Amino acid sequence: MASNRYSKLIEKIFFDNYKKGNRRVEFVRSDIEKAAKALKIDLPKNLGDVIYSFRFRTELPSKIVQLAGKDEEWLIKLTGRSTYCFSLEQKLEIVPNRHLAHSKILDSTPGVINKYSLSDEQALLAILRYNRLLDIFLGITCYSLQNHLRTTVPDLGQVETDEIYIGLDKRGVHYVIPVQAKGGNDKQGKVQIEQDIELCKSKFPNLICIPVAAQFMQDGKIALFSFEQDKASIKITSERHYKLVDSNNLSDDELENYKKRK
């Protein structure tokens, strides 16, 4: 299986460069070829997918995870063009709170969009756009600038964010809102939020950056998170859940109840 092959490769790369006590372990893309040769494993056609898999989709091998302390995790970060590092950092779990109350929103998504969306991620981005969920969540007017923005950021190399919005509040202040969307069993990650912050610092230095993560939940609700970065780490500043419904599924009693929320 590819996942098992990837695990063997990334584990060897880590321990070939790790020394006891290290909190940062640097490596380069060509190390994948060296590891494959040493392990006598067929080289993957897409070398980048080995790294991408552990950055965004798959847990690192247990032997690496065990070297992290309580409330810590190893992350794979970009450090430049084809250069990376394993970084031991404070854990940030971006997981919807199952006990959080949700708000019902009348669904404005065109039926043809629901019918022809090609992926959970694309469907979620479309839902955010057509229902103006970012405006509701953040309390500012948001305009989609570009989706799947891929660009180069100093000291990181090439990065990509799912969608970029520009926001405007009642005072006339401008914001940049990078959005990461996940559906199904995919999980949001700290690395993606950090990359979005660095992207905004580089490309939109004069705007206030509010990174947002959007997640489909198992029960059909949508979880939205916002973040901020302090000197030590990234923090979740807000979490809200929304459920799209038709007019027959939003009662007057529910609307009255929403008025009591803070």
Secondary structure, 3 states (H helix, E strand, C coil): CHHHHHHHHHHHHHHHHCCCCCCEEEEECHHHHHHHHHHCCCCCCCHHHHHHHHHHHCCCCHHHHCCCCCCEEEEEEEEECCEEEEEEEECCCCCCCCCCCEEEEECCCCHHHHHHCCCHHHHHHHHHHHCCHHHHHHCCEEEEEEEEEEEEECCCEEEEEEEEEEEECCCCCEEEEEEEEECCCCCCCHHHHHHHHHHHHHHCCCCEECCEEEEECCCCCEEEEEEEECCCCEEEEEEEEEEEECHHHCCHHHHHHHCCCC
